[in-house]
Amino acid sequence: MNIALILSGGTGARMGSDIPKQYIKIQERPIISYCIERLSHHKEIHGIQIVAHTQWHDLIKECLRAQDLSGKFRGFSQPGANRQLSILHGLEDIRLYARDADRILVHDAARPLLSKQMVSDCIEAAEGHDGAVPVLPMKDTVYRSEDGKTITALLNREQIFAGQAPEIFRLDAYYEANQRLLPEKILKINGSTEPAILAGMDIAMIPGDETNFKITTKADLKRFQKIMEASG
């Protein structure tokens, strides 16, 4: 069984909006509704768990009524002090109804342009591995700086990749990987795949999709709006 864990607990502070970015309406739909639609309609996704603050549950339920036509929604989880603790809360709730060997597909509510093909590719790539993550190659020259002021070293960009979402993991191994980071190390985690790598899990890489960007700034929001207007 493949269960999608949608992360919608962020406050959107960098956006400078009155409401979190994932609830801003584009084409008369909250941004979160786009990934709900894609994941609920995918035949290889069997359940959906959503991390979100209680105050947004009613709005999300409206999106679910419109988009989750197969009734895959399983429940809400409460956000944590950071993104990774939010994931852990979701994992704890999912473990109440899922099996150890099931897979968890972690996706951000603020990545609305998730394609059906990307979901399929992640699921397929995870076969025979502990998980999989889509990545993008680095296009620019990459430097390392130890003080943030001067260049310390030039890095080989052919060996450096930018991670995207969704990321997919075997439930039992990924849950244990996160548990090992409690109580303090988990607060320093920035990416969903970090706990898996630290735990020595076997994670496959697949080509990412540049259109599957995360809405973080106002410029990102305008970019998504233009894409939706152009697509009709």
C-alpha positions in Angstrom: 0.0 0.0 0.0 1.2 3.5 -0.9 0.1 6.3 1.5 0.6 10.0 0.6 1.5 12.2 3.5 0.7 15.8 2.5 2.6 18.5 4.5 0.4 21.5 5.0 1.5 22.8 8.4 3.8 25.6 7.3 3.0 29.2 8.1 4.3 30.7 4.9 6.4 33.4 6.7 8.7 34.0 3.8 5.7 34.8 1.6 4.6 37.7 3.7 0.9 36.8 3.2 -1.9 37.0 5.7 -2.6 33.3 5.3 -0.2 30.3 4.7 0.7 30.0 1.0 -0.9 26.6 0.6 -4.4 28.1 1.3 -4.1 31.0 -1.1 -6.6 30.7 -3.9 -5.4 30.5 -7.5 -8.1 30.0 -10.2 -10.7 30.0 -7.3 -9.0 27.0 -5.7 -6.7 26.8 -2.6 -3.2 25.7 -3.7 -3.4 22.6 -1.6 -6.3 21.3 -3.7 -4.1 20.8 -6.7 -1.9 18.1 -5.1 -4.9 16.6 -3.3 -6.5 16.2 -6.7 -3.4 14.6 -8.3 -2.7 12.2 -5.4 -6.3 11.2 -4.8 -6.8 10.4 -8.5 -3.6 8.3 -8.8 -4.5 4.6 -8.9 -1.3 3.6 -7.0 -2.0 5.9 -4.1 -4.2 4.1 -1.6 -4.5 6.5 1.3 -3.9 10.2 2.1 -2.9 11.7 5.5 -2.6 15.4 5.8 -0.6 17.4 8.4 -2.4 20.7 9.0 -3.4 23.0 11.9 -6.9 22.5 13.1 -8.0 25.9 12.0 -7.6 24.8 8.3 -9.3 21.5 8.6 -12.7 22.7 7.3 -11.2 24.4 4.3 -9.2 21.2 3.5 -12.3 19.1 3.9 -14.0 21.2 1.2 -11.1 20.5 -1.1 -11.4 16.8 -0.3 -15.1 16.8 -1.1 -14.3 18.3 -4.5 -11.2 16.3 -5.3 -11.0 13.1 -3.3 -13.7 11.3 -5.2 -12.3 7.9 -4.2 -12.5 8.5 -0.5 -8.7 8.0 0.1 -8.4 10.5 2.9 -7.5 8.8 6.2 -7.1 11.7 8.7 -5.3 14.8 9.9 -2.0 15.0 11.8 -0.9 17.9 13.9 2.2 19.9 12.8 5.4 19.7 14.8 8.0 22.3 15.8 9.6 21.9 12.4 8.9 20.1 9.1 10.5 16.8 10.1 8.6 16.6 13.4 5.5 17.2 11.3 6.5 14.2 9.2 7.0 12.1 12.3 3.6 13.0 13.6 2.1 11.9 10.3 4.1 8.7 10.4 2.9 7.9 13.9 -0.7 8.3 12.8 -0.2 6.3 9.6 1.3 3.4 11.7 -2.1 3.0 13.3 -3.6 1.7 10.1 -0.7 0.8 7.8 1.7 -2.1 7.7 5.5 -1.9 8.2 6.2 -2.8 4.6 3.9 -0.1 3.2 5.4 3.0 1.6 5.0 6.6 2.5 5.1 9.3 -0.2 5.9 12.6 1.4 4.8 15.7 -0.5 4.4 19.4 0.1 1.0 21.1 -0.2 2.9 24.1 -1.7 4.1 21.9 -4.7 0.9 22.1 -6.7 2.3 21.0 -10.1 2.9 17.4 -9.1 2.5 15.2 -12.2 0.9 11.8 -12.4 4.1 10.6 -14.0 6.3 11.8 -11.2 4.2 9.9 -8.7 4.4 6.7 -10.8 8.2 7.1 -11.3 8.8 7.5 -7.5 6.7 4.4 -6.7 8.5 2.4 -9.4 11.9 3.5 -8.4 11.3 2.5 -4.8 11.0 -1.2 -5.8 14.0 -3.0 -4.5 15.1 0.0 -2.4 14.2 1.6 1.0 13.0 4.7 -0.9 13.4 7.1 -3.8 13.8 10.8 -4.3 13.6 13.0 -7.5 16.5 15.3 -8.0 17.6 18.0 -10.3 21.2 18.5 -11.5 23.0 21.7 -10.6 23.3 24.1 -13.5 25.4 26.8 -11.9 29.0 26.6 -10.6 28.9 25.6 -6.9 31.2 26.9 -4.2 31.8 26.1 -0.6 32.4 28.9 2.0 33.2 28.3 5.6 32.6 31.8 6.7 29.9 32.9 4.2 32.2 35.7 3.0 35.0 34.1 1.0 35.2 31.0 -1.2 36.8 28.0 0.4 36.5 25.5 -2.4 35.0 24.8 -5.8 32.6 21.8 -5.7 32.0 19.3 -8.6 28.5 20.2 -9.7 28.2 16.9 -11.5 28.2 15.2 -8.1 25.7 17.6 -6.5 21.9 17.4 -6.9 19.0 19.4 -5.6 16.3 17.2 -4.0 12.6 17.6 -4.7 9.4 16.1 -3.5 7.6 13.7 -3.5 10.0 11.4 -1.6 9.0 7.9 -0.9 10.1 5.5 1.9 9.4 2.2 3.4 7.3 3.0 6.5 9.1 0.9 9.2 12.7 1.9 8.2 11.8 5.5 7.8 9.9 5.7 11.1 12.9 4.2 12.9 15.3 6.6 11.2 13.3 9.5 12.5 12.9 8.1 16.0 16.7 7.8 16.3 17.0 11.6 15.8 14.8 12.5 18.8 14.8 14.7 20.8 17.2 17.3 19.4 18.8 16.2 16.2 15.5 16.0 14.4 15.2 19.8 14.9 18.2 20.3 12.6 16.8 18.3 9.7 16.0 20.3 6.6 15.0 17.7 4.0 12.8 14.6 4.2 15.5 12.3 2.9 18.2 13.3 5.4 17.0 11.0 8.2 17.0 8.1 5.7 20.6 8.8 4.6 21.8 9.2 8.2 20.3 5.8 9.0 22.0 4.2 6.1 18.8 3.5 4.1 19.1 2.6 0.4 17.6 5.6 -1.4 17.4 5.6 -5.2 17.6 8.9 -7.2 15.3 9.6 -10.2 15.2 12.6 -12.5 13.2 15.5 -11.1 10.8 17.9 -12.8 11.6 21.6 -13.0 7.9 22.5 -13.2 7.4 20.7 -9.8 8.6 23.7 -7.9 7.7 24.7 -4.3 5.9 27.9 -3.8 8.0 29.8 -1.3 8.1 33.4 -2.4 5.8 35.9 -4.1 7.7 35.3 -7.3 6.9 31.6 -7.1 3.3 32.4 -6.5 3.2 34.6 -9.6 4.9 31.9 -11.7 2.3 29.3 -10.7 -0.5 31.8 -11.4 0.8 32.5 -14.9 1.1 28.7 -15.6 -2.5 28.1 -14.5 -3.8 31.1 -16.5 -1.9 29.8 -19.6 -3.3 26.3 -19.2 -6.9 27.6 -18.9 
